[in-house]
Structures are given as C-alpha cells and as structure tokens.
Amino acid sequence: MDLTITLDRHSSLPLHQQVYEELRRAILTRRLLPGQKVPSTRALADTLQVSRATITQSYDRLLSEGYLETLVGSGTYVCVQLPDDLLHSTPVAVATNSQPLRVQLSDYGDRLGQTLFALQPSPMQPISFRYGQPALQHFPIALWRKLLSRYCLANSDWLDYGTDFQGYRPLRQAIANYLGRARAVRCHPDQLILTNGTQQALDLVMRLLINPGDRIGIEDPGYLSARRIFHSHGAGIVPIPVDEAGVIVEKLAHLDANSLRLVYVTPSHQFPTGSILSLSRRLELLAWAQQHPCLILEDDYDSEYRYQDRPIPALQGLDQNHSVIYIGTFSKVLFPSLRIGYLVVPPDLVSLFAQAKWLSDRQLPTLEQQVLTEFIEAGHLESHIRKMRSHYDQLRQTLVQALKQHFRERVMIFGEKAGIHVMVKLRTCWSDTEVIERAANVGVGLMSAQLHYFNPCDRGEFIFGYGDLDEAQIVEGIDCLAQVLGT
Ligand SMILES: Cc1ncc(COP(=O)(O)O)c(C=O)c1O
C-alpha cells in the first residue's frame, strides 16, 4: 500500500507523535478509508527509516483511540465504524507542556502559556480544610426550586436575550438597596454591572483600564486568582505588605506611586491572612488615592461574615471622589455555580463597562436573575446570611479551640474575626509539603498559604477553610493532624 507520510526530523515534535498525527489526518480526510489495511509496523518503520518502536507507539495510540483495529492473524485496519464526530469534526489539538504549539498565539496567549497552571480541583480527603467552600448543604434548595419554577412558568420572556446591557434592572435595584443597608455602599442601580462572579469583574476591569506594562499594587500575600488575571493582561505587579490591620498603606508612599494605575485590596477579610483593614487605614488609603492618578479596586470578599465588632463601611461608601471600583459576589453567601457577581463603577465608566460585558458574553441567564431578585427583596438573602453567620461562628470557635488545645504555643491563628477560613501558622519540624503529605496520609486535606505570597517559601502557614465541614469533622481533623505532626 502506498502511504505518503512526511516526517520532519528537525522538529521538536517526537517522531511517534508525527506519525500518529499524519495517520490520524489521513483517516479523517479519508485518504485512508474505513476497513482499509494499513502497513505492518515493520514495513512502515522500514519505509520511513525509523525504529519499529516508534511506529508501534503511534499505532498503539491510534488503536486505543478507535482509529485502528487489529484483526488477529490478519493485520491492522482502519476502523470500519469510526465515530461520526471523528469524521465530521476537525481534530482538536490539546496543548500540553510537553508538546510545542503549532499555532501563533497572541501576546495574551503567550503570557498564559508561560504560566500555565493545572485547572483541576484540589484533591479531596475525607476531611478537607478547603478555603472558600460555603456550607452548601444548608442552602434553601426547596425555596430556590419553588422560585425557579414559578418564574419559569410565569411567561417565556426569560428565554430571549435580555434587553439590559448592565444586567436585569430589578436585580440591580435589589442589590443596590442591599449594599446600602449591609455595607454602606452608596450607589445608584445604574452604577451596577452584573458579572459572572468576581473573576469576570476583575477581567473586565483589566480590559478597560490596564495596558500591558501598567502597574497594579496588590496585597502580599494576596489573592492568587486576581494576581493571575492581572498577569495575564501583562500588568506589572507591585507587592504591598500586609499586617494585622490589613494592607500597610504607608508603604504606598515609598513606591513610585504615580506609576500605579490600580491598587487591588480585600479590606473586609484580607485574603489569605484574614486581617480587617482598620478605619484609619481605609481613610488613609482613600486620601492617598485622591492625590494620585490611581483607582482602588475593592474586592469586598467575605464582608458578610463578621463575628466580633461592628462591620466597617466599605471603602466605596467612604469615598467622596469616585476613586473606588467595588466588587462583590454571591458565590459564598449563596452558591458558587450561580456565577452572579457585580461591579459598582464610577458613573463615567458605566457605559464602557456595560459594553465590555455585552461584548464579552452578552448577559447572565435571566431566569436566575429574576429568582435572585425575589430572593433578595423578600428578605431571604439576609435571613440566610444571618443563619449562616451563626453556623459559621460555631464552626470557627470549634476550630480555634481545637487548634489551641492541641498545638498550644506552637500555633498562631490569624483572621478569625471574619470569613469562612483562618490562616494558621504551625511550628513543626516538617516542611510545608511534608505537613501536607503527613496530613493527607491520615485523610486530612490542608492547603498551604505559600502560593499567595510573591516569594513562596516555607513559612508553616496554612489556610484552614471550615465552611463546608461540621463540628465533629473539625475536631477529628485537628485531632488526626496533631497526632501525625507529633504535638
Ligand atoms: C479574594 C476572593 N475574592 C472573590 C472570590 C470569589 O470569586 P467568584 O465570585 O469568581 O466565585 C474568592 C473565591 O475564593 C476570593 O478568594
């Protein structure tokens, strides 16, 4: 059989990969027909002047993927029944770190390529202290389902495109009212842009306000996902240290501050240390922003769960100069897959943000926006938050007590006044990786705080999320941990 395969011996793509791709392409383009016999591995190796192992490797992959089949004693054939989708679709090249890409990437793609990270959930252990996990088992599903079905059946308008570029107007009104009551945010509903969570809010801010090379100040340690978005847009990142009163604003004075375009902060419960930005520092930060051509990006993460003292008003509500962009989300107070968050932007930026959102992904699903509107207006949101606050408070106290009881002077706990995680510094004779491994061996999942620092190194600091655990699990988890870490 005459089968032309061209190999590029100077390519960094391994030969077995090239043979595999050539044969697959020949099958998909019907140069090789279903049922047609292909050369033996020995014959093809001779023709191409490569080792037989190279051809065997390519054939094995084609066999396992269903492109080829072997008939015992007869040889290897193109599968008679190729799945339809293989014949009709263009093969998708899956980029892995070991395979150089054959396409020309944009600068954005290049930057992502340089910092590719595994998009996979953190491995689960029987007791995992995962951060950012709300107690989904307490979500009022029956009520949500009732509202969904009521709005679903009321009419069919929700099936169509929405007409509001900024998000469903009644929902914006409900959120603006809620933010005014709960967070002292001062905004008109027309300043709200509804987004697919905080993540999209940050992305839109980058698109509209940041050019590659622009500098952004961010807390150190700080929220890794935010840093990744900033980096993906080519921003230069300037770390600003954090202490027990939040980001150290006076450090801004020592920077070439005029070159900063944005400062990203998490004042309600600094991520990951959990410190709460004091009122004096809030005012200091706003005063600084007023004197510089720089906006404050306030991610009001975890503001709903404050356990001691009265909540401090959001920076946005204290600001007199439209120098704050405020971001909030329903991921933690309701559920993460809802994917509804919001931006409150200064009035002169509203139409730009609305367009950017519309161009990016049109809109959020209307049905969920309608349901959430009623959920807020009927008071269910605030009553759910109240209920969960006392639930999380109980879990938090159990965790703190268990840690102190077992680790005594070898533990320091940060950020326990708010949120659904604490940061814990453990003094042990193990490295951070060893602590995590030892914990995993007894079925306890731990996450290091390392990655959230600009200079990741062993500090013995771990983020203990407790939101989706119960008290018994917390006690058992800390007990197991104490045993393997030899307290
Ligand atoms: C600091 C911070 N902000 C926001 C979020 C929520 O992100 P999203 O609204 O995209 O779910 C998280 C999630 O863990 C977070 O840690």
The ligand as a Gaussian input file, in Angstrom:
#p B3LYP/6-31G(d) Opt

LIG

0 1
 C      -10.488000      37.075000      47.475000
 C      -11.618000      36.413000      46.713000
 N      -12.470000      37.180000      46.020000
 C      -13.507000      36.635000      45.345000
 C      -13.729000      35.273000      45.332000
 C      -14.961000      34.736000      44.613000
 O      -14.787000      34.594000      43.277000
 P      -16.039000      34.335000      42.295000
 O      -17.068000      35.381000      42.561000
 O      -15.469000      34.457000      40.920000
 O      -16.570000      32.965000      42.594000
 C      -12.852000      34.423000      46.007000
 C      -13.044000      32.977000      45.960000
 O      -12.492000      32.162000      46.683000
 C      -11.764000      35.024000      46.727000
 O      -10.915000      34.237000      47.431000

